[in-house]
Amino acid sequence: MTKTTIGIIGTGVVGERIINQALQNVHYEIAAIFDTNEARTAQLASKYNVPTTNDLQALLNLKPDWVYIGTPPVSHATLAAEIAKHGLHILSEKPLAHDAEDGETMVRIANEANVQTAMHFPLMYGAAVYQLKQELATGMGNITCIELHTYFPEWPRKWQQNPWIASREQGGFIREIFPHYLQLTHHLFGDVDILAHETTYPENEALCETGVSALAKTASGIPMVMNGLAGIGQEERIDFKIFGTEKVVTLRNWSEVYISKAYEPEVKITSDETPETMLDACRKVLLGEEAFVVPFQEGLKVQRWIDELLK
Ligand SMILES: NC(=O)c1ccc[n+]([C@@H]2O[C@H](COP(=O)([O-])OP(=O)(O)OC[C@H]3O[C@@H](n4cnc5c(N)ncnc54)[C@H](O)[C@@H]3O)[C@@H](O)[C@H]2O)c1
């Protein structure tokens, strides 16, 4: 069967993960990688033995089936416009864009060019969200509340040090972490209305937020509490909790699922399930088969909630 080809723009921390995913997928071939940091491209080209291009147009002229955008958020909209001009399908990193205005442009140009869109929300392709959905399907009783708590001893985290991640312009944990959980909430419960929030910023206007507390509500009226803090005296912890009258389900630190019942200790749930990968889903979309991808329209909804929290 013909391989699906992918061009990769931006070969930083996450772009390298996509290179690995494509190399491990027998149905994929990397058309080329491109990064404005030529030393980085050269380093990865020799590490993985993948083709490189010197500029964006050279990559797009190869006409890969999908073009992945793995650059900082401020560049997503401009790159998406160039990709759409070539009539190529666009796979973008989250957050969709720098802000909702850029996100709206991305949705519009993709529609006008009649190309497929997808976003890299890895949580949605992991075993933990699969388990969480299984747990939600039975024995919850009435769902009375959703909570998201994100705690970071420091921001940026040690593994993601780059020039933009601590900046107020395009970094911060609200842009980096919250999209994953707002998208998951939307997937499970539909639209979210942010009713009130308080976001704290340091005096230095170049630096990103240090805290956020927000109260929201889902389309069906379930209250949602969101909390984020960076620069605090505890280990990193991200808890996404769904409270039912019969059971509480917690997704902890991206990959662990716990359930608890009244008067019983929390129990960790494990499963051998290996859900379909994002790249397999993207391939199926082009083959006209049913597959789960997060389109730009959904990314735009998430972007609007992020913009609201950043105010
Ligand atoms: N899906 C996830 O789990 C996840 C995790 C972390 C980061 N991200 C997102 O991935 C994106 C990249 O994050 P990162 O941590 O890999 O950043 P990074 O800074 O490590 O890498 C970005 C790369 O893009 C290159 N670049 C910048 N502008 C460019 C342009 N116009 N054309 C080509 N290359 C360009 C840079 O030289 C750099 O090598 C961001 O949108 C970030 O929010 C997603």
The ligand as an ORCA input file, in Angstrom:
! r2SCAN-3c Opt
* xyz 0 1
  N       1.468     18.368     21.775
  C       2.256     18.430     22.844
  O       2.223     17.577     23.738
  C       3.235     19.555     22.978
  C       4.209     19.579     23.983
  C       5.096     20.662     24.027
  C       4.988     21.687     23.089
  N       3.994     21.646     22.147
  C       3.834     22.704     21.131
  O       4.730     22.431     20.045
  C       5.187     23.650     19.467
  C       6.707     23.648     19.513
  O       7.142     23.474     20.853
  P       8.616     22.979     21.190
  O       8.661     22.788     22.666
  O       9.000     21.842     20.290
  O       9.456     24.291     20.779
  P      11.010     24.398     20.441
  O      11.336     25.830     20.660
  O      11.771     23.319     21.118
  O      11.060     24.072     18.873
  C      10.528     24.916     17.910
  C      11.400     24.816     16.656
  O      10.768     25.575     15.623
  C      11.799     26.272     14.912
  N      11.149     27.415     14.254
  C      10.689     28.550     14.818
  N      10.040     29.300     13.900
  C      10.136     28.627     12.726
  C       9.637     28.878     11.415
  N       8.950     29.977     11.125
  N       9.888     27.961     10.457
  C      10.578     26.817     10.748
  N      11.060     26.521     11.971
  C      10.824     27.416     12.944
  C      12.820     26.645     15.958
  O      14.075     26.890     15.388
  C      12.803     25.392     16.859
  O      13.764     24.434     16.467
  C       4.509     24.763     20.260
  O       3.305     25.142     19.632
  C       4.191     24.088     21.600
  O       3.098     24.695     22.255
  C       3.154     20.609     22.067
*
